[in-house]
Amino acid sequence: MSEAVTRIVTAPPGLLASLDPLLREWLPRQRWFAGKGRPVTGFTLVEATELLPSTAKLGLYHLLVRAHQPLVPGHSAPEQPGDCYQLLIGVREALPPRLAPALIGHVTSGPLAGRTVYEALHDPRPAELLLEALRTQARIGGLRFDRDPHQEIRAGLVPRLVTAEQSNSSVVYGDTFILKLMRRVVPGINPDLELPLALARVGCPKVPPPTAWMVADVGRSAASAAVTGPADFADEPYVLGVLQPFVQGAADGWELALRELAKGEDFVAEARDLGRATAEVHTALARALPTVTMGHLQLQRTVEGMIERLEAAVQAVPALRPYAPGLHSAFTALGDLAAEGRTWTAQRIHGDLHLGQCLRSPAGDWWLIDFEGEPVRPLAERRMPQPAMKDVAGMLRSFDYAARSVDPPQPDWARTCRAAYCSGYAEAADRDPRTDPVLLRAYETDKAIYEVVYEARHRPDWLPVPMAAVHRLASADPT
């Protein structure tokens, strides 16, 4: 195993101040920026690490910054430090044409005055540096690069940025590895590293095992102490990125489903295999990590949360009002069972399972990826044990989305896929999700309500998709 390479670095004074006006314009335009619709009014520097000296032809800075935004757009209330973002800032005298789409701007003051800064992941050299740091287990300032000693990382793998990203960024290295870099980061144990590591320990073959990972020990190094100021969750590391094997030739589950729909083909065999793979992952997670029994009090809190989300959604989307009583009944039915003494097992789950979180290899094997959970949820909530039915409900909604994203919609296609998925799940887990209809309906209803609010805010043309599910789930027979 290679010895760790340690470097103590400090950021030049005034670095963030010089970048501030450029980042205010650039950051809100990024797909992974979570605070859209509210202006950025400033930044707090959490961590700054110089990975390549800015005095050279190519400089590189790793930054963790908190974006300040008003709570309400146009409101005069004081701003507050908000989400923390991971940035990789490249520095050059001028950008070559191939890097023009990565431009952040031209710095006019401070230590980088006269230089051009850009999104460094578009540039092969910075991407190569990250892989080499992982390979050698480097320590650079507050950044720590760790790896599984049993997996080999070859030097010199050619990087390419994956362009089809939303909440994070990914770089593929020579069709051998893929590095997922979290953009909005929080201190604490990230389930996107925690759960695949746990699954690897118990030999689960349905999830790519982590090869290496990148962490920021904020507040634990001299470099970070020089730039952080007041303690910023100093005892909690930030998980910044995870390197995993790249499943070469794999098809994204969502794209695969749409292709089959376009050809008029069914998806029954694939859905059954995916159900089996989901059950295998759930079984492995229950073996690797503790499970708990959810009794009356725990279920009551779950039901109350579902009802609160329904009430907020009805206020936000008036189209839900006629369906509110029927949707409410999906949650009270679950509460009634809990009051009668019914219990359920809760465990660690994927947390945001849908077709886009699954890969099908050329050999026909399904892999589950992206265990981060719903990024809008607090980290502690994403790490809580929950009924595995939540994942099942998410996948059933995904089949419905695929079937209704085509013209004309194909509801029968969705029904056969949903049935096949549940049958495959039962084959591997010895329990069919359909035998617990009250719990399944509650979680599917909760998911559909979330979808209605999301589509109403971001994609109004898609609103009929979850509204069709609302119509079904609010009925007396929501099958």
N, C-alpha and C positions, 0 to 999 in steps of 0.2 A: 504494500500500500504506500502511496506517495506521502511524503511528509507535508504537513500544512505549511503554506507560505504565508507569513504574517507581515503586514505592513501597517504602520501607524501613519495616518494622513490627517490633515486638517484642511478645511475649506477656506478660501481667501475671504477676508472680511468684505462685507457688502455684496456677496454673491447673489443672495436672494433679492435684495433691493434692486439690483441691476436687471434681474430677470422679471421682476414683478409686473411691469406694464405689458410685457409680451405674453406672460402666462395668463393674465386676466383675459386676453383676447383668444388665445389658443386653446386653453383647457376646456372651456364650455363647448367647443366644437367637436371634441372627441366623443366617439360613440360610448366609451366607457365612463364618461363623466356623469355622476349620479345627480348632480344638482341643477339640472336643466330648468330654465324658466326663471332662475334667480341669478342676479349678477354676482360676480366674484368681486369683493371689495378689498381683498388683501390676503396675505398668506402668513402662516407661522412655520418656521423651519423646525422640523422634528429631527432630521438627520441629514448630513451632507457628507459625501465621500467622493474624493477625487480618484477615479479609477485610471485615468490617463492624464498626465499633466497638461494643463491648458496652454502652456508655453510651446508645446510641440505642434506639429502640423495638424494633428488630430487630438483634441482633448475630449474627455468624457467624465461627466459627473453623475453620480447616483444621488437622487434627492428623495426625501420623504417630506411632503409639505401638507399642511392643513389649509384648506380653502375656507376663507371667511365669506359667509353669505347671509343676507337677511332671511329671517324665518319665513316671511311672506313677501312675494314680489311687490315692489313699490311701497312697502310699509316702512314707516320711520323708526320702527323698533330697532334697538342696537343689534349689530351683527354679532355672531358668535362663531368661534372656531368650529368648523364642521368636519367633513370627511377628510381622511388622510389619503393622499395619493402617492404612488410610486412613480417617479419620473426618471428616465435615462436621457440626459441632455448631452448631445454631441456638440462639439465646438470646432469650427473651421474658419479659415479666412474667407472662403467663399464656397458655396455648395456646387458640386458638379451637377449637370442636368438630371442625372439619374436619381438624385436625392431631392429634387425640387418639391415633390409632394410631402416631404418630411419637414419642410421649413417651419420653424417657430417664429423667427424674426432676427433682426439685426440689433445688437446691443449698442447703446449709445453712451453708457456711463458705467462706472465701476470697474472691477478687475477684468471684465471681458469686453471692455469698450472697443468698438471697431471690429469685433468678431461676429460671426453668424452662428446661431444656435439652432438645433434641429432635433427631431425625434430620432434617437440613435439606433433604435431597433431596425430601422430601414437600411442601416449600414452594416455590411458583413463584418468589418473589423471589431466594432463593439460587441456584436453577437458572438464572435469567436472568443473574445476575452471572457465573456460570462461562462462559456463552456469550459475553457481552460481553468478558470477559477474553481469550478465545480470538480473538475478532474483532479486538480492538485489539492483540494480541500483548503483553499486559501482563506486567510483572515485579513481583511482590508478595512481598516478603521473599525466601525461598528458592524460591518458585514461579515457574516460567517457562512462559508460554503461547505456543506457536509455531503457525504455520499454513502451508499451501501458498499462496503468493501468487497462484497461477493460479486458485484457487477462491474464489468470492464467498461471504461469510457475511452475510446480511441481519440487521439489528438488529430486535429486537422479536418474534422468533419465540416462540410460546407453548409453554412446556415442559410435559411430562407424564411422570411417573415410570412406568417399565415395572415392573409388579408380578411378572411371571413370571420371576424371576431366581433364581440359585443362588449361584455363586461370585463374582459381581460385581454391579454395579448399573448400570442404563441409564436415560437420559433422552432422550425424543424431543422434538425442537423443530419444531413446526409441520408435521409429516410431511415435513420437508426433510432434517434431520440426526438422527443418533442418537449420543449421547455415552456411551461405555462407560467407567465408572470402576472401575478395579481396586480391590479391597478388601484382599486380602492382597498386599502389594507386596514386591519384593526389589530390591536395587540392581543395575544393569546394563541391558543392552540387552534390552528385552522383545520377543519375536518377534511379539507382536500388533500392534506398530508397525513393527518392522523388516521383516517379510515383506510386508505390504501395500504399504509404501513401495517395496520392491524390485520387486514385481509391477507397481506403477503405472509405474515407470521403463521397463519393457519392454512396456508397453501391454497387459497381460493384462486382458481384459474380464470375467473371472469372479469378481473380488474387488473390493468397494467401495474406492476409493482413499482414504487418509486425507486429511481436510480440515484438521484441526488436532490438536494434542496438548498434553498437560499434563505437565510434568516438575518434579520437586523436585531442586534442586541442593543436597543436604544437605552441610553443612560448608563451602559456598562463599560464604555470605553472613554479614554481621554478625548478622542476626537469628537464623540457625540456630546460629551459634557461641555465642550467649547462652543457648540453651536445650538444646543437645545434650550438652554436657559432653564426655566422652571421644569420640575419633573414632569415628564410626559409618559405616564404609564411605565416608569423606569424599570419596574420589575418584570414586565411582560415583553417577550420578544415578538417581533412581527414576522410571520411567515410570508416571504416575498415571492417565491417561485418554487415549482416542482418539476424536475426532469423525469420523464417516464419513457419506456420503450415506445417507439412509433409503430403503429399497426399498419404496415405498408399495404397499400391497395384496399384498405378498408373503406366501406361506404357508410356515411352518416345515415342513421336510421330514418331521419325525417326526409332527406333527399331520396333515399331508397324507396320509402313508402310513396312519395309523390311520383317517382318514375313508374312504379307498378300501377298506380292509379291512372296515369297518363296512357299506359298501354292497355288498360282495361283488364289487368291481371289482379287476381286476389293476392292477399298477403297472409293467408291463413298459416302456412307452414312457418313463415318467419315470425309471426306473432306468437305462435305456440312455443317456438324455440326461445323467444325473448322472455316469455313468461317463465319458462324453466330457468333461464339464466338469472332473472330477477330473484326467484325463490332461492337459488343457490347462493347468491350474494347475501340475502337476508339471513339464511341459515348460518352462513359463515360469520356474519357480523354478530349474531346472537351467541356464537361459540367464542368469538374473540373478545367481546366486551360485555359488561354486565347488562342484564335485563332487569326490569322492575315490573311489578303488578300494579296496574291502574285500577284503583277502587273508586268508590262513590265520590270522594272529595276531589281526586285528581280529574276524573271524568267531568265533574261539574264545572271545574275551572276551564277545561277544554271547551265544553258546551257554551259557557258564558262568553269565551273569546270568540267563538263562531257567531254567536248572536250579535255581539258588539260589531263585528265586521259586517254582518248583514245590515244592521241599522245604519252604519256609516255609509255603506254602499247605496242604500235606498235614498239617502240624502244627496249623494253625489250623482246618481244616475236615476232620474225619475222613471225611466222605462221599467225599472225593477218593481215599482210600487204594486202593480196588480198581482205580482207573484210572491210578494213578501210573506203572506200567511202560509202558503204552501211550503216555501223555503224554510220558514221558521219551524214548521212541523218536522222537517228532517233533523233538526238539532234537538228539539224537545223529545222526539222519540228516542234518541240516544240517551238523553238525560233520564228518561223514564226507566230505561233498562238498567242504568247505573243505580238508580234509586232502589230498584228491586233486588240489588245485590250482584248484578252481573259484573264481572271483571274482565280486563283484557291485559295482554302482555305488551309492554312497551320496550323498545330496544333502539339501538342506533340504526338509522336508515340513511338512504341517499339524500332525501330531503327536497329534491327538485327534479324528480325523475320524469323525463319525457323522451320522445323519439330522438331529439337532437342530442341527448346525453348518452347515446348508445352507438357503438360501431359494430358493423358486421364484417368479419374478415373474409377474404376470398374463399377460405375453406368452409365458410358458413357458420363460424362461431360468433356469438355475440359477446361484446365487451361493454361494461358500464364505466363511464368516465365522469369527471367533474363532480366530485363529492362536496363541493363548497356549500351546497344548500342554497336557499334563497338569499341572495346578497343583501336584500333590503331588511332582512331580519337580524336582530342582534346576535352576536356570536354565541352567547350563552344559550339563547333559544335554539339556535341551529344545532347545538351539541346535546340537547336534551333527548332522552329516549322517547320515542313516539311509536304508536302502532304502525306496523309495516304496511297496513292498509293505506296510509297516506301516500306511499310510493305507488301502490297499485292504482289508486284513484288518479294520480297524476298521469300515469301512462294511459289509462282509459280515456282521459280527456284528450290526450295527444292523438290517439287514433281518431277521435271525433274531429279534432282540428284539421287533420290531414284530409279526411273525407269531405269536409265542408270548405276546404280551400280551393277546390276544383269546381269547374262550371260544366254541367250542373253538379250540385252536391251529391255525394254517394253515401247516404246514411246506412244503407244495407251493408256496404263495405266495412263501415265502422263497426256495425253490430257483429259481423262475423269475426273481425279482428279482436274485438273485446272478448268474445266468447272463447276464441282460440287462446288468447293470452291467459285468461283465467284457467283454462284447462291445462295449459303448459305449467302454470304456477302450481296447480294442484299435483301434477306428476312429480315435482321435485320437493314440494313442501308437505305433501299429504294433507293439505287442507285447501279447499277451493274458496277464493275470496267471496264468491257469490253465496256461500252458505252463511255469511254474516252480513245480510243486506242492510241492516240499520246502520252499522258502522261504515260500510262502503258508501251508502247514500250520503251520510253526513260529511264525509271527507270529499266526496265528489262535488257536493253542493258548495262546500266552502271554497274549493278550487274554482268552480264556475263563477262564483261571486267575485273572487279576485280577478278573474279574466275579464268580466264585464267592466269593472272599474278601470283596468289597464287599457282595454281597447277603447273605451269612451274617452280616455285622456290622450292616448297616443295614436290609435289607429281606428278612427270611427268607422271606416269602411268594413272593418272586421267585426264590429259589434254583433251582427247577426249570428256569428258562429257561437259564442258563449250564450247568447240569448236563446238559441234553439235548445241548448242543454238546460237552461233555466226553466223553459217551458216544460220540458220532460221531467225534471227533478222536482218541480213544484206540484206535479200531479199526484193523484192517489196511487197510481201504479207507475213508478218512475223507471221501468225496465227498458 
